[in-house]
Amino acid sequence: MRKGIMALEDNEEVVEAAEATDFVEAPENDLADAAEAEGEIDTVHDGIEEASETGETLEGINGHLEDSLENGGIQEPEARALEVAVEHMCARIGFTKRKKTFPAMEGFASKGSDRIRATKHAMEEIGSKISAIWAAIIAALEKAWEYTKTFFKSLFDATVGLKKRAENLEAQAKKTTSDHGIEGKKIPAGKFAGILTVDGKFVSDGALVTAYSKHSKDSFVTADRTEVVAKFAPKIEALAKKETITKDETKALVGSLVESGFPGMNTDEPAKSYYELTFTGAKFMLVADANCNFTVSIASGEAPKVPEEVEALTSQDAGKLAGLVAAHLGIYSKTANKIGEAINKISALASKLKHGSMGADRETARSAGIFLRAVNQAVCQSSVLLKGYDVKIAKAALDFVGASLAGLKQDEKPAKPEAPKQLK
């Protein structure tokens, strides 16, 4: 069972920080390492989501308790019900049960100063838990950033090997003597067939080359999003120096962040935006709530129906596709340092917030936490999702190229004749 984020301090696991420079020229690695790191990231983000929702619910309960003071506080039956709900929510995210949130129920039994005092005590305890939740969310984000570094290191390790494979396949395709090998050559439809789909249909030959070219040029996928960090770093530093941050300021900051980080998205309803990706019918999704929190994800399209066998790529198209993949994977070495530096920058800014606004009033701590969480979604989590999707497409393309070229006859270059010896 997953621990709640309030229990992170009891977790002795140490995640080694990956330096940005480690991402470049690393040896070939299996994509399984990246998948494992991505799973860890998802687990931490699930905890953050639940903690954030709990914090917002507790804010609502606290507001209700405050309103009740005008009528002498809450009565015992309601206090018992709220106590059960609060303790359950707090336990789910890892709060210890050593200290109860609500005082003894006797204090809520009769109207008067005791009930008001008991209600105020509950408010103070809930308020302290809310502040602790936002501090824990920042701590959880820091843990997620270390996993994110590990993810990108593993991903960049893998792209080194995939790029070499693409170059070798391109060279092999150029030496192939037949356009299509055996006429009408069929090959088993491996996992690649379910990935290399456009508009719900498997694509091959020229259509696949065109689709991959479009995908590799899509700036929504290829962007490293580090410019978002550069733009908003001064704003985060300003937050750390402020004594108070209002809800309106938070909403404006998050709105500006979404506009800068996700240009070109479509909106079909007020709180939901999407961007259609080229392959697998996938959509990059952004869903926001009324409290300025937003999350990103990639939603897969309906699984396409693919035949058991598909026609192999022609040698010409196989070479073109492999060449496109090799060229596209070359961009990863250029963006490796940028992404690593961006994560380090965000982590440093979070540290400033912890020692600045996070120690201020509860509303300011909440606002700072919401904005930093939004930066994480806009930069780190978006990059994890889109780069992981991108490399998955590249690997599927190379698997198809390799399966298409397997067993085809290659031209052997004749040895160069020796130059005639000159007579003395």
Secondary structure, DSSP 8 states (H G I E B T S, - for coil): ----GGGGGG---------GGGGTT-----HHHHHHHHHHHHHHHHHHHHHHHHHHHHHHHHHHHHHHGGGTS--HHHHHHHHHHHHHHHHHTT--SSS-SS--GGGGSSSSHHHHHHHHHHHHHHHHHHHHHHHHHHHHHHHHHHHHHHHHHHHHHHHHHHHHHHHHHHHHHHHBSSSSTTTT-EEE--HHHHHSEETTEE--HHHHHHHHHHHHT-HHHH---HHHHHHHHHHHHHHHH-S---HHHHHHHHHHHHHHHSTT-EEEETTEEEEE-SSTT-EEEEEE-TTS-EEEEEE--------SEEE---HHHHHHHHHHHHHHHTHHHHHHHHHHHHHHHHHHHHHHHHTTGGGS-HHHHHHHHHHHHHHHIIIIIHHHHHHHHHHHHHHHHHHHHHHHHTT--B--------------
